[in-house]
Amino acid sequence: MERKLAEFRARKKGQTEAKKPADRKPNTCPQMALAHLTLLKVLLWLVLLGLFSELEFGLPFFVISLFYWLYEGLRSPKLRQPGEMSTYSLEGEMGYRSMANR
């Protein structure tokens, strides 16, 4: 029984030595960075909205912000990857046709 306990302790010690913090790589997630960036942008926008509201320019700031969001949402941030299908090719593959051809 004592031999098994000594083997167990030696095995556990070997496992804990293998898991040293210096050997581990930092776990960075690009999605978390993007979430933090989005949160910071929203907080900055809210602060600016409050500031412009105090200066009685809240409505123009809001309208200009809407146009900016529309512009950002419509422009494509990156090109399609080679082999990636476009929306039009997906619609053609699924059998959608225009009303004129029916």
Secondary structure, DSSP 8 states (H G I E B T S, - for coil): -HHHHHHHHHHHHHHHHHT-TTTS-----HHHHHHHHHHHHHHHHHHHHHHHHHTT-HHHHHHHHHHHHHHHHHS-SS---TT---HHHHHHHHT---GGG-
